[in-house]
Amino acid sequence: MPGYILHDGITITCPHGGSGQLTPSNTNVTLGGKSAAVVSDTTTISGCAFNISGTPSPCVQVQWLMPATRVTVGGTAVLVSSSVALCTAAGSVPQGPATVSGFQTKVQAQ
């Protein structure tokens, strides 16, 4: 599915109010001076207040799904605005989709 290529500096928010930080592994391809994001990049979540029956179960990481199928950087698929950012707790337990905003709107990929 086509979408705008994501980059370092995007705003990521978990469904419980935590903030995400994408750590780009790519330094060769930039968009407006910001590194293009690829599916293997690490995205951590901090400040999530989610709990289950009083036991903290915060979102700690984002698992990226549905990257571009036709555009890669260094052989790894780029992330696009239509990619799914699934927040997970420790142990990779899914906890809901993240909201992604603040991405550039000039370069698209499919």
N, C-alpha and C positions, 0 to 999 in steps of 0.2 A: 504494500500500500504506500503510495507516495506521501511525502511530508517534507517539512523543512529540516535540514540537518541540524542536530543539536550540538552544543559546544560547551566548553568550560565556562562556568559562570551562570548557567541556567538556574532558575529557582525551582526547587523540588520540595514539596510539602507532603508529609504522610497524612493519611486520613484522620489522624489523631492530633495533628498540630505540630509534629516534629519537623525539623529542617533537614534537608538533604544536602550533601556535598559530594559532587562528582570529582573524582581524581583522574584526569586524563592520562592515558599512557602514550598517546600520539603527540609528537611535537613537530611533525613535519608538515601537516596540513592545518591551516588556520582559516578562520572565517572572521573577518574584522579584527584580526589580532588575537583571537581566542581559539584554542585547540579544538578541532572537531572531535566529537565523542564517538567512541566505538563500543560495540556490545560487550567487550571484555573489560571495560573500565569499571573500577570499583566506585560504588556510590554508597556512602554511609549516612545513616540517619541519627540525629541526636535530638534530645528534648522531647521524645515521644512519651506521653503520659498514659498510654493504654494499659489497662489492667483487667484481669479476669477474676471476678469475685474477690477483689482486694489484693490479689497477687500481681505485682508488676510484670507485664509482658510487652515491653516496648519494641517498636520497630527499630531495627538496627542496621538494615541493609536493603538495597533495592536490587531485585533481579529483573534484568531487562529482557523483554520478549518482543518478537516481531521487528527486528532491525530491517534496514534496507536489504533488498535481495540483489540489487544490481550495482551498488556502489560500495567500494571497500577502501580502507586506508591500511596500507601494509598487509593486505590480505584479510583484514578483519572488517566485517560489516559495520557501517556507520549507523548511529542511532538517529531516528527521525521523529518529528513531532507526533506521528501516528504510532510510534513504538509504545508498548505497554510497560509501565514502571510498576512492578509489583513489590510492595513493601513486605519484608519478612522479619520475623523475630529470630532470636538465637535458635539454631537448629533448623533454619530455613523454613519455618512455619509461616505460610502466607497469611497476611493480615489486612490486605486490601490494596487498591491501586493508589499510587501517588499522583499528585497534581503537578504537572510540569508547565512552566511558563517562562517568559523572558528570553526566548530563543530568537535567533535572527530570522528574518522573513524574506531573504533574497535568494538563497541557494536551496534547491529542492533535490531530493533523491528518491529513487524508487527501489 
